[in-house]
Amino acid sequence: MNDVIKHSIRFIVLVLIQTLFLNQLELGWGIQLMVYPLFIALLPFEIATIPMLLLAFLMGISIDAISNTYGLHTSSLLLIAYMRPGVFKLFAPRDGYDNLKEGTSFHMGMRWFISVYGTLLFTHHFFFFIVEIFRFSDFLFILQKTVLSLPLSFLLSLLLQALFVSKPKER
């Protein structure tokens, strides 16, 4: 399948899952499931920063417009899109990313994916809850929401990745 079509379908499906289903869930204790950062993590390695930031802006503004959240999703998604090249460089394999297309757990291994996507997702959630609450007197509540939302969002992202990404063919 053409990469543009594949990523367009991911974009639409993740926006719909987030806005129509996950934003409507009330799990208690401040838990919010957010899986749309998976879109940024699954973009090809060779994508330039400016197009990635534009895609992050489009996804964030789409979710904000449907959810009526005034830029919360956009700002946190732009932050991780900006950080993505640095995080990828920090956790780069010894051989680099030359022969690889996507940063999935199937292509890069579960340890790499947990490190990279976990870092990006933690940053996303922490920044999102800081901007949402916007009071440093509630820092412990921000931390609680981040720590409780992160593992559930990560596990749901792994499940969605299994649906979105085909396993590489063995040689």
N, C-alpha and C positions, 0 to 999 in steps of 0.2 A: 504494500500500500504506500502511496505517496506520503512523504513525511509531513507535508503541509496539511493534507487531509487528516492524517493521524493525529497531529497536534491540535487541529481545529476541533475534532471530535472530542478529544480529551478536555479541551477548554470548555466546550459547551456542556459536556456531561458533568464536569466538576463544579461548574457554576450552578447547574440545576440541582445537583445533589446537595451542595452547600446551602443554597437559598431556599429550596422547597422542602428539604427534609431536615438537615442538621441544624439549621438556625431555629427550627420550630421545636426541637427537643429540649425538654427540661429535665436534666438528670440530677439536679441538686448539688449542694456544696460548691456552687459556682463553676461546675464543669461545663465547658463548651467544646464541642467537637468541631475541629477545623481541618479539613483535608485538602483544601484548594492549594496550599503551598506545594503539594506534590507536583502540580503542573510545572512550576519553576524548576524543581529538582530533576524532572524527567526531560527537560529540554536538552537538545544535543550539546555535546561538549564544545563544539566549535562555534556556537552562537556568540555573536558580539554583545558587548554590554548594553549598548543603546537599544538594539531591537529587543533584548531581554527586558529592559526597563519599560519599554513601550508595551510589551505583552503583559508584564506585571501590572502596569497602570490600567490597561484595558480590563483585565480580569478583576482587579480590585474595585474599579469604578463600577463595573457591572454588578458585582455582589453588593456594593454599597448602595447603588440605585435601587436594587430590588429589596434589600434589607432595611433601607432607610437608616444607615449608620454613619453618614456624614464623613467618610474618608478613613474610618478606622481600618478597614480591610485594605484599602489602597496603600496607606502609609506603611503598614506592617509588611505587605507584600513587596513594596518597592525597596524596603530595607533589606529583605533577604535576597532579592534579585541583585541588589548592589553588592551584597556580601558574598554571593555564590562563587564568583571566580576566586576570591581569596580562600574560602573554605575548601574549594576543590584543590587549590594549590597546596594548602596545608596538609590535606589527606591524600595527596597524589601517590599513585603506586610508583614503584621503582622505575618501571618502563614508561611511565607517563600515560597520557590518554590518546596517543597517536592512532591506534588501530581500533578505537572504540567509538560507538555512536552515542549511546545513552548511559546515564548513571543509574542503572537499576540494580536491584539486589541480584538479579539473574546474571547480568553482565559483569558486575564488579565484585560480587560477593556480599554476603550479609554483614560481615564485620565493617566493611567500607561504608555500606549503605546506612547502617546504624550510626556510625560516626558522623558522616556528612549530613544525612537528612535529620538526624537527631539534633545536631548543632543548629541547622537552619530552622527546624521546627521549634526548638526551645527559644531561639532568638525571636521568631515570629510571635509565639504565644506571649512571651514576657513583654515585648514591646506593645503588643495589642492590648494587654490588660493594663499596662501602665497608662497608655493613652485613653483607654476606656474609663478607668477609675479616676485618673489624673489627681490623685492626692497621695503624697508620700507618707502621710500618717497611716494610710491603709496598706503599707508595704507588705505586711504579713498576709493580708487577704489577697494581694496581687500574687505573692509567692504561692499561696494555697491554690489559687485558680490555675496558675501555670503548672504546678507539680501534679495536680489532679487531672488536668485536661491533656497534658502531654502524652502519657502512655496510651490513653484511649485513642487519641487522634493518630498516634503513630501506628498502633495496631490496625486501625481502620484504613490507614494509608497503605499499609502492607497488603491488606486484603484487596483494596482497589487496584494496587499495582499488579497483583496477580491477574486481575481481570483485564487491565489495560495493556499489559506488556506480554508479548510472546517470548517464550524461553528461546535462547539461542540454540541453533541446531548444532549437535555434536558432530565432530569431524571423524 
